[in-house]
Amino acid sequence: MKKEKRIAIFKGKKIRRHWNEKQEKWYFSVVDVVAALSESVSPQEYWRKLKERLKKEGGNETVTKCHGFKMLAADGKMRLTDVADTEIMLRLIQSIPSPNAEPFKLWLARVGYERIEEMHDPELAINRALNTYRKKGYSDNWINQRLKSIEIRKALTDEWEKRGVKQGDEFAILTDDITLAWAGMGTREYKNFKRLKKESLRDNMTNLELVLNMLAETATTEISHKREPKNLPENRRVARDGGGIAGNARKQIEAKTGKRAISKYNFKLVQEQKKLKDK
């Protein structure tokens, strides 16, 4: 498993973190986050007492999800320290009574409220996505394609659930089958090709890539309607056939244009390059 360690900075405090490529998750040093938010003179002791309090409050599951991992310590040696992913870290932050933690708590409350509102009115989620993409600098043409791709993806996952496919690993397996069939590379390989980590693959697709991916997922949905697969192996065959239709389209486009349809386009890098040119 490829491992990557980086240092993040929060208000002048160093936060050690580790990228788990297989899980596609960042893991953060709990002690470093505690030190940054609580400003305790002894963050190790603070974390020990916080763990005890969480266990008493019924938060034992949160504590057990903080795994030990070796990270570079202040003395230059690799030492075991508790780490947590983003979800667990946000839960821990809620238990730290500190002015530094308050902005995170307010943000979590706001996000929770917005999600509840979106459950009653899904159009709010669409508008939120639209505004988010615009703020990031995406073009309206690309945004329209992306929102359509979300609709198509939802139709496909609804079909998978109807056929008994389980969310999580099985969804990921079928998505990988579709991607490999149309793009010629699996999802992880595709993300590596674009130099992506946690970022969304679809958010870093060109218009052509989005269209081909939508064709692959639409074809998969239609074939599934016809064949009515009963188990994961049958769904995988459908996924490969659906992806293959878009794969053939990709090859024809490449043959006619003489250019590769799969791009190394990375939205973040493009934006950074634009900023440099504007300076």
C-alpha positions in Angstrom: 0.0 0.0 0.0 1.4 3.4 -1.0 1.8 5.7 2.0 2.0 9.4 2.0 2.7 11.7 5.0 2.3 15.4 5.0 2.2 18.3 7.5 -0.9 20.5 7.5 -0.8 23.9 9.3 -3.6 25.2 11.6 -3.1 28.6 13.2 0.7 28.0 13.2 0.3 24.5 14.6 1.6 21.5 12.7 -0.9 18.7 12.1 0.7 15.4 11.0 -1.4 13.5 8.5 -1.2 10.3 6.4 -2.9 9.5 3.1 -4.3 5.9 2.9 -4.5 5.3 -0.9 -6.5 2.1 -0.6 -9.2 3.7 1.5 -8.8 7.1 -0.1 -8.8 8.8 3.2 -6.6 11.3 5.2 -5.8 10.3 8.7 -4.8 13.0 11.2 -2.8 12.9 14.4 -5.3 13.3 17.2 -2.8 14.7 19.6 -1.8 17.4 17.0 -5.4 18.5 16.5 -6.0 18.5 20.3 -2.9 20.7 20.7 -4.0 23.1 18.1 -7.6 23.5 19.3 -7.2 23.2 23.1 -3.9 24.9 23.4 -3.2 22.5 26.3 0.4 22.5 27.6 0.0 18.7 27.7 -2.0 17.5 24.7 -1.2 13.8 25.4 -2.7 14.1 28.8 -5.7 16.1 27.4 -6.3 13.4 24.9 -6.1 10.7 27.6 -8.7 12.4 29.7 -10.9 13.1 26.7 -10.9 9.4 25.8 -12.0 8.5 29.3 -14.8 11.1 29.2 -16.0 9.9 25.7 -16.2 6.3 27.0 -18.3 7.4 29.9 -20.6 9.4 27.6 -21.1 6.3 25.4 -18.6 7.4 22.8 -16.5 4.2 23.0 -17.0 3.5 19.3 -15.4 6.9 18.4 -12.4 6.1 20.6 -11.9 2.7 19.2 -11.8 4.1 15.7 -8.8 6.1 16.6 -6.0 3.7 15.4 -2.4 3.8 16.3 0.0 4.7 13.5 3.7 5.5 13.4 4.5 9.1 12.6 7.6 11.3 12.8 7.8 12.7 16.3 9.5 16.0 17.5 12.6 14.0 18.4 13.0 12.8 14.8 12.0 9.2 15.5 8.9 7.3 14.2 6.6 6.9 17.2 3.1 5.4 17.5 0.4 8.0 17.8 -3.4 7.8 17.6 -4.9 8.9 14.2 -8.4 9.5 13.0 -10.1 10.0 9.7 -12.1 13.2 8.9 -15.4 11.9 10.2 -14.1 10.8 13.5 -11.9 13.9 13.9 -15.0 16.1 13.5 -16.7 14.1 16.2 -13.8 14.6 18.5 -13.7 18.3 17.8 -17.3 18.6 19.1 -16.0 17.4 22.4 -13.3 20.0 22.8 -14.5 23.1 24.7 -12.4 25.7 23.2 -12.8 29.0 21.3 -10.6 27.5 18.5 -13.1 24.6 18.1 -16.2 26.8 18.0 -16.0 27.7 14.2 -15.9 24.0 13.4 -18.9 23.4 15.7 -20.9 26.2 14.1 -20.0 24.8 10.6 -21.1 21.3 11.5 -24.4 22.7 12.9 -25.0 24.6 9.7 -24.2 21.6 7.5 -26.5 19.4 9.5 -29.3 21.9 9.2 -28.8 22.2 5.4 -28.9 18.4 4.9 -32.1 18.1 6.9 -33.7 20.9 4.8 -32.5 19.1 1.6 -34.3 15.9 2.7 -37.6 17.9 2.6 -36.7 19.8 -0.6 -34.1 18.0 -2.9 -34.0 21.0 -5.2 -32.0 22.8 -2.5 -29.2 20.3 -2.9 -29.1 20.9 -6.6 -28.9 24.7 -6.1 -26.2 24.2 -3.5 -24.2 22.1 -5.9 -24.7 24.6 -8.7 -23.5 27.5 -6.5 -20.5 25.5 -5.2 -19.3 24.7 -8.7 -19.7 28.3 -9.8 -17.7 29.6 -6.8 -14.9 27.2 -7.6 -14.7 28.6 -11.1 -16.3 25.9 -13.3 -18.0 27.1 -16.5 -21.8 27.0 -16.8 -21.5 24.6 -19.7 -19.5 22.1 -17.6 -21.8 22.6 -14.6 -24.8 21.6 -16.7 -23.1 18.5 -17.8 -22.0 17.6 -14.3 -25.5 18.1 -12.8 -26.9 15.8 -15.6 -24.2 13.2 -14.7 -25.5 13.3 -11.1 -29.0 12.6 -12.3 -27.8 9.7 -14.4 -25.7 8.3 -11.7 -28.6 8.4 -9.3 -30.8 6.4 -11.8 -28.0 3.8 -12.0 -27.6 3.4 -8.3 -31.3 3.1 -7.8 -31.3 0.3 -10.4 -28.4 -1.4 -8.6 -30.3 -1.2 -5.3 -33.4 -2.7 -7.0 -31.2 -5.6 -8.1 -29.9 -6.2 -4.6 -26.5 -4.6 -5.0 -25.1 -3.3 -1.7 -23.8 0.2 -1.3 -20.1 0.5 -0.5 -17.8 -2.2 -1.8 -20.2 -3.6 -4.4 -21.1 -0.2 -5.8 -17.3 0.5 -6.0 -16.7 -2.8 -7.8 -19.4 -2.1 -10.4 -18.2 1.5 -10.9 -14.7 0.2 -11.5 -16.0 -2.3 -14.1 -17.8 0.4 -16.0 -14.8 2.8 -15.9 -12.4 0.1 -17.0 -14.7 -0.9 -19.9 -15.1 2.7 -21.3 -11.9 4.4 -20.2 -9.4 1.5 -20.5 -8.3 2.0 -16.9 -9.8 1.3 -13.5 -11.1 4.1 -11.2 -7.9 4.2 -9.0 -5.7 4.2 -12.1 -7.8 6.9 -13.7 -7.4 9.1 -10.6 -3.7 8.5 -10.5 -3.5 9.4 -14.2 -5.1 12.8 -13.3 -3.0 13.1 -10.1 -6.0 13.1 -7.9 -6.3 11.8 -4.3 -9.5 12.6 -2.3 -10.8 14.8 -5.1 -13.8 13.6 -7.1 -12.9 12.0 -10.4 -16.0 13.3 -12.1 -15.2 16.9 -10.9 -12.0 16.6 -12.8 -13.4 15.3 -16.1 -13.6 17.3 -19.3 -16.9 17.7 -21.0 -16.1 14.8 -23.4 -15.1 12.5 -20.5 -18.3 13.4 -18.7 -20.4 12.6 -21.8 -18.7 9.2 -22.3 -19.1 8.4 -18.6 -22.8 9.3 -18.8 -23.2 7.1 -21.9 -21.6 4.2 -20.0 -23.8 4.6 -17.0 -27.0 5.2 -19.0 -26.3 2.1 -21.1 -25.6 0.0 -18.0 -28.9 1.1 -16.5 -30.9 0.3 -19.7 -29.2 -3.1 -20.1 -29.9 -3.9 -16.4 -33.6 -3.1 -17.0 -33.7 -5.6 -19.8 -31.6 -8.4 -18.3 -32.7 -8.0 -14.6 -29.5 -9.4 -13.1 -30.0 -11.4 -9.9 -26.5 -11.2 -8.2 -23.2 -9.4 -8.2 -21.6 -11.5 -11.0 -24.5 -10.9 -13.3 -24.5 -7.2 -12.5 -20.8 -7.1 -13.2 -21.4 -8.5 -16.7 -24.0 -5.8 -17.3 -21.6 -3.1 -16.1 -18.9 -4.3 -18.4 -21.3 -4.4 -21.4 -22.7 -0.9 -20.6 -19.2 0.5 -20.2 -18.1 -1.2 -23.4 -20.7 0.7 -25.4 -19.1 4.0 -24.3 -15.6 2.4 -24.8 -16.4 1.8 -28.4 -17.6 5.4 -28.8 -14.4 6.6 -27.2 -12.3 4.6 -29.7 -14.3 5.9 -32.6 -13.8 9.5 -31.5 -10.1 9.0 -31.0 -9.8 7.4 -34.4 -11.6 10.3 -36.1 -9.9 13.1 -34.2 -6.4 11.6 -33.7 -6.5 12.7 -30.1 -6.9 10.8 -26.9 -10.3 11.2 -25.3 -9.0 10.6 -21.8 -7.4 13.8 -20.4 -4.9 14.5 -17.6 -7.1 17.5 -16.9 -7.0 18.3 -13.2 -9.2 21.3 -12.2 -7.2 22.4 -9.2 -3.9 22.4 -11.2 -5.6 24.3 -14.0 -6.9 26.9 -11.6 -3.4 27.3 -10.0 -1.8 27.7 -13.4 -4.4 30.4 -14.2 -3.6 32.3 -11.0 0.1 32.2 -11.8 -0.5 33.6 -15.3 -2.7 36.4 -13.9 0.0 37.6 -11.5 
